[in-house]
């Protein structure tokens, strides 16, 4: 009998009575083998078939109706409103990628016609091959089985093998069956999509080291991402692991902003830090304030935090990790606990105290622990001497997904150096706002320098996420009969193409 | 006294009397430190300053006049015509990247204006940071100190530290000084460009593991590329090594093509295989022919090869490596030597016999050695039973930069499956041509699946090469005063931008 993995209610820590089978290494090999076979068919499909698949996945997810919402809420305790909006984001994302596939912009079709100095050269992007996706625990839909990694890989024409998060197995099963139903309804090979469960590292490692896998998408911890990255880099044929990992998402408050609206920023920071029980990759973990403003700002955040319990957290492991981190942070030299007792657990309940600490810039600088992401509702307020120290410390921070500056309009010249330092550290710079909430648009970038991600040039949200799963091929002097439609003279799909250096939707030579 | 590296005449193996100092690990650290300081200035430069730098480097290379041609020819023995055309390619490439910088297309400026559902989001690409470039031995200009990696990194706004090839130190010095003169003439910080020499691996490893280096460009052997890739992946902050490495560049000859023009293809293959003494990364190393055509084809290649000496090779190490490889190939089971004796060296001369061997498909399949690149004028003819075996073997090959099909127009349906298999293996597919010669155009792709390169999504030739050294940043709700010009409403540079999903060169809101 094979091992199983139980679905746990995040509000009670009790088993919900549903179990899923854990995959064996043999099943990993079979899934990759089927993905490899499917790839041969998938990469020759006309674009409209891929777009139809993506739209059908969205439809199938909606057909699951309230059952999906209820199961996802039970397994995550994120609440019905959040789960419902996350479903909208997930289906919207799938349909957005379908539009991109229809548009064909992502193929980057480029033609240089023959010339006395050179042959006829025609370049386009093609799918890279079977992709492994590691689902996140904190977004049971949008960054999980039917999430952005799966959607962008399928949109690229790559078969997908998903390793589900053990934190929400029944949600994963429901979504996996919806995707499989869509694959079947649209007449694609069954190996286009497979779902694997596993609680430990064995299945994940087997997947990343399977020779048939050509790229990996991952959302999770720095430790998990690094382990997969190392395994993939150590293969005989190394492959990229696009991992979105830890991020402290610093917030900087200028003297002017603190004076004009310090209490409002404190409230905004606290709301952003505790949203989703602090279980966002864009949670603001550290806020830098000038010392003269720090007391009032800290007092306001502490007032909001005091006695506030957030959660439940996603699972027992997350709660234990947070409790351990808070204990270590409070024990760190120079750290002052403003709010949030060391949490003791009652009756398997996964809620926690919102924790806020304060520290001077020098103590922050000398503590690697304070410069790391801590998943959950814990925030660090760092007192800096002045704006110059605020700017200097920005240049020393690790890479991060986002960095936020609060300042008054008239202070723009004063914070220009701070913004420049942050541009070097972050993937998204926010002005007078808060980092939680990642819009799915063309101009979004959800990425950043190490340790925020493994490859700062790539995003896991927005249309550019597809670039991770494509590679160029150039056809030299090829006959029309053997060229992909996107590169033929007559441009049957009416794509926007770069022809001899000029963008055009027309035919070549017309 | 520090160690030195001598310039060697490739035609005589004698020292030319010029030596360059080998860098110490301390000098590597200083170069990276200076690059890091320069980056702060470089990344804020207006585009026209970067474009001016690239054009001035081209001018300075031309100012070196005949001296550069003579030194490069002496150190490589590639011949005056080749060196002269390579200089034209190198300066053309630099000026091409200057045009790209002027155009601004590579910034991918994208704007989504504010909307009830989302903030104002503006995305563009920014330089990734200091780049290390490892120069190749076989292109002393175009893939060396002033080559495509250096040009594309500078065009991105990244400072460059080059590790020169020990095979042409004086050429490297001349080019390095020309670049430094251009940096000075255009008023850029001296750390924008540094040149390091080193014969062993120590300097290269120190460079790749220096924390200030954010990406690496490399052209060379699989072994060298892999060692750098592993070192970079093992860093605390891993960085990408864009390595262009070994490639067998297979050629497939259909029965129709063999019947119609077998002798011409044999001559074309032999010319391509021996061009530059077989020292091209695009050298066709293996040709697949149907057995019934193989005798005539092999006889013609053998006739051309018999008694032909090519070279001199670039250096003694290359010649020894080739002699060793030929000895191993000939000793391989089933291999028949058609032309080319085991070369014995006379008087330090670096010329070699053109070597051609033939083998059956089964013996080829069971020999990893025959499926590897061998640098130099050695070619393998593989006899396949029929077109089906030709197609089957294509699907088993390692990744390669190029793959070539020779077939008649009426055979297009018969070779469609072969072309499909090759699309999965190669970065450039060539029809009725030869792989040597890589045009620098928009539609060129010089890359391919492992072991051709470390990242099949990237190219080291053509305008897309710049993508390796850029990363996105998104500005959310930023005030105009703090936005880069490329993202301001008024579009001062008149860039083509994606605004709310539509490409436009206009202002936002106009």
Interface residues (C-beta under 8 A of the other chain):
Chain A: X43 X44 X110 X111 X112 X117 X118 X119 X121 X122 X123 X126 X128 X129 X229 X230 X233 X234 X237 X238 X240 X399 X409 X412 X413 X415 X416 X419 X420 X423 X424 X426 X427 X428 X429 X430 X431 X432 X433 X439 X441 X442 X443 X444 X445 X447 X449 X450 X451 X454 X455 X456 X457 X459 X464 X467 X470 X471 X472 X473 X474 X475 X476 X477 X478 X479 X481 X482 X496 X498 X501 X503
Chain B: X43 X44 X110 X111 X112 X117 X118 X119 X121 X122 X123 X126 X128 X129 X229 X230 X233 X234 X237 X238 X240 X399 X409 X412 X413 X415 X416 X419 X420 X423 X424 X426 X427 X428 X429 X430 X431 X432 X433 X439 X441 X442 X443 X444 X445 X447 X449 X450 X451 X454 X455 X456 X457 X459 X464 X467 X470 X471 X472 X473 X474 X475 X476 X477 X478 X479 X481 X482 X496 X498 X501 X503
